[in-house]
Amino acid sequence: MEHSMSTTGNTSKNVLNSDVEIKGNLKFSGELTLEGKLEGEVQTDGVLNLGDTAVVNGNINAQSVVVRGKINGNINAKEKIEIKAKAELFGDIRATKLVVEEGVTFVGKTEVNPNKVAPIPAPPARPGEAPKFPESGKPPGR
């Protein structure tokens, strides 16, 4: 029996071309390439590829995201976010891996934490490396 038409799992690849405009939430499995406009949320356990002509106004939750085009919203990826050259991203991003090419516009906060580690305090300075203060920096009256 031939299963080449199957759309289950990560084998499906879908494309929404630049003439597509969607208002509402987008949910899919597998891989999706979006070249058009989306006003709404994206929810997937797969891979979202945003093309050069893509415009997204809304938050993205995905396994991995490749960003081209313009995004106005937060991106949360379980694995990797790749921000390609000339992409414009206004929003916060969170992922375990992050790739940013030269020429990107990115305004927002980023959290990249592959090992889910908590921040540790900086080690104290060794005596020989203590910061040196000029004599004029001492408080008066001593």
N, C-alpha and C positions, 0 to 999 in steps of 0.2 A: 504494500500500500504506500502511495506517495504522500509525503507530508510537506511538500514545498509551499503549500498555501497556508500553513499554520501561522497564526498570529499570537501564539502564547509564548511565554518566556522571553528571553532577550534576543530572539531571532528576528522580531518584527522591526522594520525600519519605516517610519512614516515621515512624510514631508508636507509641510504647510507652506506653500509658495508666497512670494511677496505680495500677491494680490488678495491674500486672505486677511480678513479683519475679524477678530473674535472679541466679544464682550461677555465675560463670564469666566468660570473656572475651568481649567484644563487638567484632565487626569488621564494618565496612560501608563503602559508598561513597555519595556523594551527601549527603543531609541526613537527620538523625534527630532527632526530638524525643522526649526521655525524660522522662516524668512519674513513673515508678515508681522501684523500688529496684534498685540494681545493686551486687553485691559482686564486683569483679573489674576487669580492665583494659579500657580502650576504645582501639581502634586504628582510625584512619580517615584517609583523605586528603580527607575531606569536612568538613561542618559538623555539630557537635553542639549541639543546643539543649536545655538542661536546664530543665525547668519548675519552677514553684513547689513542687510536691510531690515533686520528684526528690530521692533520697538516693543518693549514690555513695560507696562505700568502695573506693578503688583509684585508680590513676594513669590519666590521660587523655592520649593523643597524637592530635592532630587538626590539620586545616588551620586551622579557627576554632572557638571555643567561646563560647557564650552561657550564662552561669552564673546560674541561679536555684536555689532549694532549698539543699540541704546537700551539701557535698563534703568528703571526708576523703581527701586524696591530692594528688599533684602534677599540674599541668596543663602540657603542653608543646604550644604551638600554633605552626605555621609562619607563620601570619598574625596573627590578632587574637584576644584574649580580652576579652570584655565581662562584667563582673561587675555584675549588676543589683541594685537596692535590695532589702534584706532577705535577700540571699543570705548563706550562711555557708560560708566556705572556709578549711579548715585544711590547708595544704600550700604548697609552693613553686610559683611559676608562671614560665613563660618564654615570651615571644612577641615579635614585631616591633612590634605595636601593642597598647596596653592602654587600656581604658575602664572606669573604676570610678565607679559612681553613689553618691550619698550614702545612708548607712544600711546600708552593707555591713559584715559581720564578716569580716575577713581576717587570719589569723595565719599568717605564713610569709614567705619571701624572694621577691623578684621580680627578674627580669632582663628588661628591655625594651631591645632593641638593634636598631633597624630597619636600621642601616647596617653592622652587624657590626664596629663600631669597637673598638679596644683603648683602654683608659684611658690618658690622657696626664697627665704630672705637672702640678700647678698652677704657673702662672707665678710667678716670684719677686716679692716685694713691692717696689714702687719705694721709693727712699730716703725720700721725703717721707711714705710710708705705713707706715714701720716701726712695729711695735708699741712702745708706750711703757710702760716699767716704772717703778713708783714707786721713790723713793730707798731705801726700806726693803727693796726686793727685791734689793739688791746683796749679794754674799757678804761676811761680816765680814773685816776685816783688810786692806782695800784703801784 
